[in-house]
Amino acid sequence: MDNCVFIQTNHKQIVGALVAEYALRRNSQHNDKFDVRIMDTRDYPFFKAREGQLYLRDGVKRTWLNDDLQSFTPTRFMPPELMGYQGRAVVIDPDIFAVADIWELLSRDMQGKSIMCRPRSGTKGIIDRCLASSVMLLDCAKLSHWKVEEQFNELFDFKRDYMPWICLRMEDRDSIGLFENEWNDFDRLNANTKMLHVTRRKTQPWKAGLPIDWRPAERFRLFPPVAWLMRARRRLFGEYGMLGKYKEHPDQNQTTLFFGLLKECIDKGIVTEAMLHEEMKQNHVRHDALQVLERTPDLAPPGGPPLNLHPA
């Protein structure tokens, strides 16, 4: 098929990825026009081959750990290869949940651009000119220079830095267009949201109470002493030492949306209770997930807002 939505994941975020796939299908009236494919790092041996090796990230040499929460991010650049450099693709993170019809994005006029996305928020977007590659619309024929395994390996030869790569700073800026922020809404859910991105990792609704298993940045341009402290923490206490635990999401509507979608996934057999128990055992899903599901109200049927949302 000429159109496909790709969802990135690793073993730690597989439940999120399955819920994300379900949300795409649930909220589209054009399911016959596109495929959905989950890209799991376990299916690509070049990730495992680099376990424990040093790579370059924002000018700092870090250790590659496939067990890190976000080890899947280089797969963002795989869809053109997987599509044979033909057709259209949308690629999303496993913590992004459609509340609108993804076909509206897949079929839009790209005005000759190779990539469409949105800017990052905060200092990354302003100072570093970082674009958010967590949701991208791609014209695959125009991205034949994306060769992921080769470019991933360059990180370990210190020929490529992860941050410019992931921020799309290595692309011709004239080849990139911007779409509305609502297609990658960072921790904001209202009547205008088209895809919710639970991007503040510390408050992902399905992780509350678990020990943090992602590694913070170690470069802060506005206040370098923070970076020095983070590096000292890592050396003294290990990769995740002293980072604390995941917190409840401050917006109950976002927790309700995720668990409402998960509830429907269980009803349809997409996710099983046995799988949830195993994911809880592995500390990939909060240990009270079944209790949260019990108190989560049913979502409204597809075709309208799943919750009683208001404009921003």
Contacts in CASP RR format, 6 or more apart in sequence:
PFRMAT RR
TARGET T0000
AUTHOR 0000-0000-0000
METHOD contacts of the structure
MODEL  1
MDNCVFIQTNHKQIVGALVAEYALRRNSQHNDKFDVRIMDTRDYPFFKAR
EGQLYLRDGVKRTWLNDDLQSFTPTRFMPPELMGYQGRAVVIDPDIFAVA
DIWELLSRDMQGKSIMCRPRSGTKGIIDRCLASSVMLLDCAKLSHWKVEE
QFNELFDFKRDYMPWICLRMEDRDSIGLFENEWNDFDRLNANTKMLHVTR
RKTQPWKAGLPIDWRPAERFRLFPPVAWLMRARRRLFGEYGMLGKYKEHP
DQNQTTLFFGLLKECIDKGIVTEAMLHEEMKQNHVRHDALQVLERTPDLA
PPGGPPLNLHPA
1 33 0 8 1.000
1 34 0 8 1.000
1 35 0 8 1.000
2 86 0 8 1.000
2 87 0 8 1.000
2 88 0 8 1.000
3 33 0 8 1.000
3 34 0 8 1.000
3 35 0 8 1.000
3 87 0 8 1.000
3 88 0 8 1.000
3 89 0 8 1.000
3 106 0 8 1.000
3 107 0 8 1.000
4 34 0 8 1.000
4 35 0 8 1.000
4 36 0 8 1.000
4 37 0 8 1.000
4 79 0 8 1.000
4 82 0 8 1.000
4 83 0 8 1.000
4 88 0 8 1.000
4 89 0 8 1.000
4 90 0 8 1.000
5 24 0 8 1.000
5 34 0 8 1.000
5 35 0 8 1.000
5 36 0 8 1.000
5 37 0 8 1.000
5 89 0 8 1.000
5 90 0 8 1.000
5 91 0 8 1.000
5 92 0 8 1.000
5 102 0 8 1.000
5 106 0 8 1.000
6 36 0 8 1.000
6 37 0 8 1.000
6 38 0 8 1.000
6 39 0 8 1.000
6 75 0 8 1.000
6 78 0 8 1.000
6 79 0 8 1.000
6 82 0 8 1.000
6 89 0 8 1.000
6 90 0 8 1.000
6 91 0 8 1.000
6 92 0 8 1.000
7 17 0 8 1.000
7 20 0 8 1.000
7 21 0 8 1.000
7 36 0 8 1.000
7 37 0 8 1.000
7 38 0 8 1.000
7 39 0 8 1.000
7 91 0 8 1.000
7 92 0 8 1.000
7 93 0 8 1.000
7 94 0 8 1.000
8 17 0 8 1.000
8 39 0 8 1.000
8 72 0 8 1.000
8 73 0 8 1.000
8 75 0 8 1.000
8 76 0 8 1.000
8 91 0 8 1.000
8 92 0 8 1.000
8 93 0 8 1.000
8 94 0 8 1.000
9 16 0 8 1.000
9 17 0 8 1.000
9 38 0 8 1.000
9 39 0 8 1.000
9 40 0 8 1.000
9 41 0 8 1.000
9 72 0 8 1.000
9 94 0 8 1.000
10 40 0 8 1.000
10 41 0 8 1.000
10 42 0 8 1.000
10 66 0 8 1.000
10 69 0 8 1.000
10 70 0 8 1.000
10 71 0 8 1.000
10 72 0 8 1.000
11 40 0 8 1.000
11 41 0 8 1.000
11 42 0 8 1.000
11 284 0 8 1.000
12 67 0 8 1.000
12 69 0 8 1.000
12 213 0 8 1.000
12 282 0 8 1.000
12 284 0 8 1.000
13 69 0 8 1.000
13 72 0 8 1.000
13 94 0 8 1.000
13 95 0 8 1.000
13 284 0 8 1.000
14 40 0 8 1.000
14 94 0 8 1.000
14 279 0 8 1.000
14 284 0 8 1.000
15 206 0 8 1.000
15 262 0 8 1.000
15 271 0 8 1.000
15 275 0 8 1.000
15 276 0 8 1.000
15 279 0 8 1.000
15 284 0 8 1.000
15 285 0 8 1.000
16 94 0 8 1.000
16 95 0 8 1.000
16 206 0 8 1.000
17 38 0 8 1.000
17 40 0 8 1.000
17 94 0 8 1.000
18 38 0 8 1.000
18 265 0 8 1.000
18 270 0 8 1.000
18 271 0 8 1.000
19 97 0 8 1.000
19 258 0 8 1.000
19 261 0 8 1.000
19 262 0 8 1.000
19 265 0 8 1.000
19 271 0 8 1.000
20 92 0 8 1.000
20 94 0 8 1.000
20 95 0 8 1.000
20 96 0 8 1.000
20 97 0 8 1.000
20 98 0 8 1.000
21 36 0 8 1.000
21 38 0 8 1.000
21 270 0 8 1.000
22 261 0 8 1.000
22 264 0 8 1.000
22 265 0 8 1.000
22 268 0 8 1.000
22 270 0 8 1.000
23 97 0 8 1.000
23 98 0 8 1.000
23 99 0 8 1.000
23 261 0 8 1.000
24 36 0 8 1.000
24 98 0 8 1.000
24 102 0 8 1.000
25 31 0 8 1.000
25 36 0 8 1.000
26 98 0 8 1.000
26 261 0 8 1.000
26 264 0 8 1.000
26 302 0 8 1.000
27 98 0 8 1.000
27 99 0 8 1.000
27 100 0 8 1.000
27 101 0 8 1.000
27 102 0 8 1.000
27 302 0 8 1.000
27 303 0 8 1.000
28 34 0 8 1.000
28 98 0 8 1.000
28 101 0 8 1.000
28 102 0 8 1.000
28 103 0 8 1.000
29 101 0 8 1.000
29 103 0 8 1.000
29 303 0 8 1.000
30 101 0 8 1.000
30 103 0 8 1.000
33 103 0 8 1.000
33 106 0 8 1.000
33 107 0 8 1.000
34 102 0 8 1.000
34 103 0 8 1.000
34 106 0 8 1.000
37 82 0 8 1.000
39 72 0 8 1.000
39 75 0 8 1.000
39 78 0 8 1.000
39 82 0 8 1.000
40 72 0 8 1.000
41 47 0 8 1.000
41 66 0 8 1.000
41 71 0 8 1.000
41 72 0 8 1.000
41 75 0 8 1.000
42 48 0 8 1.000
44 75 0 8 1.000
44 78 0 8 1.000
44 149 0 8 1.000
46 149 0 8 1.000
46 152 0 8 1.000
46 153 0 8 1.000
47 66 0 8 1.000
47 71 0 8 1.000
47 74 0 8 1.000
47 152 0 8 1.000
48 66 0 8 1.000
50 64 0 8 1.000
50 152 0 8 1.000
50 153 0 8 1.000
50 156 0 8 1.000
51 64 0 8 1.000
51 65 0 8 1.000
51 66 0 8 1.000
52 63 0 8 1.000
52 64 0 8 1.000
52 65 0 8 1.000
53 63 0 8 1.000
53 64 0 8 1.000
53 156 0 8 1.000
54 61 0 8 1.000
54 62 0 8 1.000
54 63 0 8 1.000
54 64 0 8 1.000
54 156 0 8 1.000
55 61 0 8 1.000
55 62 0 8 1.000
55 63 0 8 1.000
55 64 0 8 1.000
55 155 0 8 1.000
55 156 0 8 1.000
55 158 0 8 1.000
55 162 0 8 1.000
56 62 0 8 1.000
56 155 0 8 1.000
56 158 0 8 1.000
56 160 0 8 1.000
56 161 0 8 1.000
56 162 0 8 1.000
57 155 0 8 1.000
57 161 0 8 1.000
57 162 0 8 1.000
57 163 0 8 1.000
57 218 0 8 1.000
58 161 0 8 1.000
58 162 0 8 1.000
58 163 0 8 1.000
58 217 0 8 1.000
58 218 0 8 1.000
58 219 0 8 1.000
59 161 0 8 1.000
59 163 0 8 1.000
59 219 0 8 1.000
60 218 0 8 1.000
60 219 0 8 1.000
60 231 0 8 1.000
61 158 0 8 1.000
62 215 0 8 1.000
62 218 0 8 1.000
63 239 0 8 1.000
64 71 0 8 1.000
64 155 0 8 1.000
64 156 0 8 1.000
65 71 0 8 1.000
65 215 0 8 1.000
65 239 0 8 1.000
67 213 0 8 1.000
68 213 0 8 1.000
68 214 0 8 1.000
68 215 0 8 1.000
68 239 0 8 1.000
69 201 0 8 1.000
69 213 0 8 1.000
69 214 0 8 1.000
70 201 0 8 1.000
70 214 0 8 1.000
72 93 0 8 1.000
72 94 0 8 1.000
73 166 0 8 1.000
74 148 0 8 1.000
74 151 0 8 1.000
74 152 0 8 1.000
74 165 0 8 1.000
75 91 0 8 1.000
75 148 0 8 1.000
76 91 0 8 1.000
76 133 0 8 1.000
76 134 0 8 1.000
76 136 0 8 1.000
76 166 0 8 1.000
77 146 0 8 1.000
77 148 0 8 1.000
77 151 0 8 1.000
77 165 0 8 1.000
78 91 0 8 1.000
78 146 0 8 1.000
78 148 0 8 1.000
79 89 0 8 1.000
79 91 0 8 1.000
79 138 0 8 1.000
79 140 0 8 1.000
80 89 0 8 1.000
80 138 0 8 1.000
80 140 0 8 1.000
80 143 0 8 1.000
80 144 0 8 1.000
80 146 0 8 1.000
81 146 0 8 1.000
81 147 0 8 1.000
81 148 0 8 1.000
83 89 0 8 1.000
83 140 0 8 1.000
84 140 0 8 1.000
85 140 0 8 1.000
85 141 0 8 1.000
85 143 0 8 1.000
85 144 0 8 1.000
86 140 0 8 1.000
86 141 0 8 1.000
87 139 0 8 1.000
87 140 0 8 1.000
87 141 0 8 1.000
88 106 0 8 1.000
88 107 0 8 1.000
88 137 0 8 1.000
88 138 0 8 1.000
88 139 0 8 1.000
88 140 0 8 1.000
89 137 0 8 1.000
89 138 0 8 1.000
89 140 0 8 1.000
90 102 0 8 1.000
90 105 0 8 1.000
90 106 0 8 1.000
90 135 0 8 1.000
90 136 0 8 1.000
90 137 0 8 1.000
90 138 0 8 1.000
91 135 0 8 1.000
91 136 0 8 1.000
91 138 0 8 1.000
92 134 0 8 1.000
92 135 0 8 1.000
92 195 0 8 1.000
93 134 0 8 1.000
93 135 0 8 1.000
93 197 0 8 1.000
95 197 0 8 1.000
95 198 0 8 1.000
95 199 0 8 1.000
95 204 0 8 1.000
96 134 0 8 1.000
96 135 0 8 1.000
96 184 0 8 1.000
96 195 0 8 1.000
96 196 0 8 1.000
96 197 0 8 1.000
96 198 0 8 1.000
97 195 0 8 1.000
97 196 0 8 1.000
97 198 0 8 1.000
97 257 0 8 1.000
97 258 0 8 1.000
97 261 0 8 1.000
98 194 0 8 1.000
98 195 0 8 1.000
99 189 0 8 1.000
99 193 0 8 1.000
99 194 0 8 1.000
99 195 0 8 1.000
99 196 0 8 1.000
99 257 0 8 1.000
99 305 0 8 1.000
99 306 0 8 1.000
100 193 0 8 1.000
100 194 0 8 1.000
100 195 0 8 1.000
102 195 0 8 1.000
104 194 0 8 1.000
105 137 0 8 1.000
105 179 0 8 1.000
105 183 0 8 1.000
105 194 0 8 1.000
106 137 0 8 1.000
108 116 0 8 1.000
108 137 0 8 1.000
108 179 0 8 1.000
110 116 0 8 1.000
110 137 0 8 1.000
110 139 0 8 1.000
110 177 0 8 1.000
111 177 0 8 1.000
112 139 0 8 1.000
113 139 0 8 1.000
113 175 0 8 1.000
113 176 0 8 1.000
113 177 0 8 1.000
114 138 0 8 1.000
114 139 0 8 1.000
114 142 0 8 1.000
114 143 0 8 1.000
114 171 0 8 1.000
114 175 0 8 1.000
114 176 0 8 1.000
115 136 0 8 1.000
115 137 0 8 1.000
115 138 0 8 1.000
115 139 0 8 1.000
115 143 0 8 1.000
115 168 0 8 1.000
115 171 0 8 1.000
115 175 0 8 1.000
115 176 0 8 1.000
115 177 0 8 1.000
116 136 0 8 1.000
116 137 0 8 1.000
116 176 0 8 1.000
116 177 0 8 1.000
116 178 0 8 1.000
116 179 0 8 1.000
117 131 0 8 1.000
117 132 0 8 1.000
117 133 0 8 1.000
117 135 0 8 1.000
117 136 0 8 1.000
117 137 0 8 1.000
117 168 0 8 1.000
117 176 0 8 1.000
117 177 0 8 1.000
117 178 0 8 1.000
117 179 0 8 1.000
117 184 0 8 1.000
118 131 0 8 1.000
118 132 0 8 1.000
118 135 0 8 1.000
118 178 0 8 1.000
118 179 0 8 1.000
118 180 0 8 1.000
118 181 0 8 1.000
118 183 0 8 1.000
118 184 0 8 1.000
119 125 0 8 1.000
119 130 0 8 1.000
119 131 0 8 1.000
119 132 0 8 1.000
119 178 0 8 1.000
120 128 0 8 1.000
120 130 0 8 1.000
120 131 0 8 1.000
120 132 0 8 1.000
120 167 0 8 1.000
121 186 0 8 1.000
123 221 0 8 1.000
123 222 0 8 1.000
124 130 0 8 1.000
124 167 0 8 1.000
125 131 0 8 1.000
127 221 0 8 1.000
127 222 0 8 1.000
128 163 0 8 1.000
128 167 0 8 1.000
128 169 0 8 1.000
128 221 0 8 1.000
129 167 0 8 1.000
129 169 0 8 1.000
130 163 0 8 1.000
130 167 0 8 1.000
130 168 0 8 1.000
130 169 0 8 1.000
131 167 0 8 1.000
131 168 0 8 1.000
131 169 0 8 1.000
131 176 0 8 1.000
132 184 0 8 1.000
133 166 0 8 1.000
133 167 0 8 1.000
133 168 0 8 1.000
134 184 0 8 1.000
134 197 0 8 1.000
134 199 0 8 1.000
135 183 0 8 1.000
135 184 0 8 1.000
135 195 0 8 1.000
135 197 0 8 1.000
137 179 0 8 1.000
142 175 0 8 1.000
151 160 0 8 1.000
151 165 0 8 1.000
154 160 0 8 1.000
155 161 0 8 1.000
155 162 0 8 1.000
155 165 0 8 1.000
160 170 0 8 1.000
164 170 0 8 1.000
168 176 0 8 1.000
180 194 0 8 1.000
182 192 0 8 1.000
182 193 0 8 1.000
182 194 0 8 1.000
182 195 0 8 1.000
183 194 0 8 1.000
183 195 0 8 1.000
184 195 0 8 1.000
184 197 0 8 1.000
185 192 0 8 1.000
185 193 0 8 1.000
185 194 0 8 1.000
185 195 0 8 1.000
185 196 0 8 1.000
185 197 0 8 1.000
186 197 0 8 1.000
186 199 0 8 1.000
186 200 0 8 1.000
187 196 0 8 1.000
187 197 0 8 1.000
187 198 0 8 1.000
187 199 0 8 1.000
187 200 0 8 1.000
187 203 0 8 1.000
187 249 0 8 1.000
187 251 0 8 1.000
187 254 0 8 1.000
188 196 0 8 1.000
188 312 0 8 1.000
189 196 0 8 1.000
189 251 0 8 1.000
189 253 0 8 1.000
189 254 0 8 1.000
189 257 0 8 1.000
189 307 0 8 1.000
189 309 0 8 1.000
190 309 0 8 1.000
190 310 0 8 1.000
190 311 0 8 1.000
190 312 0 8 1.000
191 305 0 8 1.000
191 309 0 8 1.000
191 310 0 8 1.000
191 311 0 8 1.000
192 311 0 8 1.000
192 312 0 8 1.000
193 309 0 8 1.000
196 254 0 8 1.000
196 257 0 8 1.000
198 204 0 8 1.000
198 205 0 8 1.000
198 249 0 8 1.000
198 254 0 8 1.000
198 258 0 8 1.000
201 207 0 8 1.000
201 212 0 8 1.000
201 214 0 8 1.000
201 246 0 8 1.000
202 212 0 8 1.000
202 246 0 8 1.000
202 247 0 8 1.000
203 246 0 8 1.000
203 247 0 8 1.000
203 248 0 8 1.000
203 249 0 8 1.000
203 250 0 8 1.000
204 246 0 8 1.000
204 249 0 8 1.000
205 248 0 8 1.000
205 249 0 8 1.000
205 254 0 8 1.000
205 255 0 8 1.000
205 258 0 8 1.000
205 259 0 8 1.000
206 258 0 8 1.000
206 259 0 8 1.000
206 262 0 8 1.000
206 285 0 8 1.000
206 286 0 8 1.000
206 289 0 8 1.000
207 246 0 8 1.000
207 285 0 8 1.000
207 286 0 8 1.000
208 246 0 8 1.000
208 247 0 8 1.000
208 248 0 8 1.000
208 249 0 8 1.000
208 286 0 8 1.000
209 245 0 8 1.000
209 246 0 8 1.000
209 247 0 8 1.000
209 286 0 8 1.000
209 287 0 8 1.000
210 245 0 8 1.000
210 246 0 8 1.000
210 283 0 8 1.000
210 284 0 8 1.000
210 285 0 8 1.000
210 286 0 8 1.000
210 287 0 8 1.000
211 240 0 8 1.000
211 243 0 8 1.000
211 244 0 8 1.000
211 245 0 8 1.000
211 246 0 8 1.000
211 283 0 8 1.000
212 240 0 8 1.000
212 243 0 8 1.000
212 244 0 8 1.000
212 245 0 8 1.000
212 246 0 8 1.000
213 240 0 8 1.000
213 283 0 8 1.000
214 240 0 8 1.000
215 234 0 8 1.000
215 239 0 8 1.000
215 240 0 8 1.000
216 230 0 8 1.000
216 243 0 8 1.000
217 227 0 8 1.000
217 230 0 8 1.000
218 227 0 8 1.000
218 230 0 8 1.000
218 231 0 8 1.000
218 234 0 8 1.000
219 227 0 8 1.000
220 226 0 8 1.000
220 227 0 8 1.000
233 241 0 8 1.000
233 242 0 8 1.000
234 241 0 8 1.000
246 286 0 8 1.000
248 255 0 8 1.000
249 255 0 8 1.000
253 307 0 8 1.000
253 309 0 8 1.000
255 292 0 8 1.000
256 296 0 8 1.000
256 297 0 8 1.000
256 307 0 8 1.000
257 299 0 8 1.000
257 306 0 8 1.000
257 307 0 8 1.000
259 289 0 8 1.000
259 292 0 8 1.000
259 293 0 8 1.000
259 296 0 8 1.000
260 293 0 8 1.000
260 296 0 8 1.000
260 297 0 8 1.000
260 298 0 8 1.000
260 299 0 8 1.000
260 306 0 8 1.000
261 299 0 8 1.000
262 271 0 8 1.000
262 289 0 8 1.000
262 293 0 8 1.000
263 293 0 8 1.000
263 296 0 8 1.000
263 298 0 8 1.000
263 299 0 8 1.000
264 299 0 8 1.000
265 271 0 8 1.000
266 272 0 8 1.000
266 273 0 8 1.000
266 276 0 8 1.000
266 293 0 8 1.000
273 290 0 8 1.000
276 285 0 8 1.000
276 289 0 8 1.000
276 290 0 8 1.000
279 285 0 8 1.000
280 286 0 8 1.000
280 287 0 8 1.000
280 289 0 8 1.000
286 292 0 8 1.000
299 306 0 8 1.000
299 307 0 8 1.000
300 306 0 8 1.000
300 307 0 8 1.000
END
